[in-house]
Amino acid sequence: MDKLTKLLSPELMATDTFVRAITHRSANGKNNERMEFLGDSVLGLIITTELYRQMPRASEGYLSRLRASLVNENALAQLSAELALGDFLRLGPGELKSGGFRRKSILADALEALIGCIYLEQGLPATEHFVLTIFTERLSNLPAEDELKDPKSRLQEFLQSRGHELPDYELLAVEGEAHRQTFTAECRVPVMQITTCGVSSSRRKAEQDAAAKAFAQVMSDHDQ
C-alpha cells in the first residue's frame, strides 16, 4: 500500500474518478469497466512509444511480442500485486469471500483502470511518468527475441534450420462440460522419434504445452 500512495497524490486519491477506478463490477454503484477500457489503450500507447524509442533497431514483430509480454494479464496482475493495489479494491460480498482481491483478472483490470484514472485527472505526461516508473525494472530487463517466441514457433524454426520435417499435432481428447473443457493434444517429431502430450483449457494452449515438452526433449538430445 505504501508503494502506491507514494506514487499517487492525495488529491488524486480523493477524487470520484479514483473511487470508480478501484470499484469492481461486483460492488454496488459505478464500476471501473469503462475506465479499464480507456486505461488499456493509454497503457498500450505509452509502452509502445517507449519500446519504439528504446529499441530503434528492433523489428515490428519483436516490438509486438515485447509489448505483449509487458502488458498481458499475468504481467499486469503481478505489477498490481507489487503495488498492493488489491488492498484498495472495492469488491462485492461474493468476490470478497472468494478472495477477489488476489484474482489475476481483477488485479490486471484495476491497474488499467487506475491508469485511465490518472490520464483523466492529470493528463498524459503524468500518466506516462506513472507507467514508466512502475515498469522501470521490466523495461530495463527486456527478454531476447528468441525467448518471446511461442513453443510451436521455436520447435518449428529449430527443425526447419536443420532441414527436418515439421512436427505433427493431433487433438486426442476433449473432456468436461462446454464452459469448462480440458483439451489433450499430441505433438510428434518423427525424425527424432519424440512424442509428447499437452493438456490445457483450449486446443491451442494444449498444442503449445505439447510443443514446449517436445522442444525441451529436442534440445536435450541436441546438447548431448
Buried (B, 14 or more C-beta within 10 A) or exposed (E): EEEBEEBBEEEBBEBEBBBBBBBBBBBEEEBBEEBBEBBBEBBBBBBBEBBEEEEEEBEEEBBBBBBEBBBEEEBBBBBBBEBBBBEBBBBBEEBBEEEBBEBBEBBBBBBBBBBBBBBBBBEEEBBBBBBBEBBEEBBEEBEEBEEBBBBBBBBBEBBEEEEBEEBEBEEEEEEEEEEEBEBBBBBBBEEBEBBBBBBBEEBEBBBBBBBBBBBBBBEEEEEE
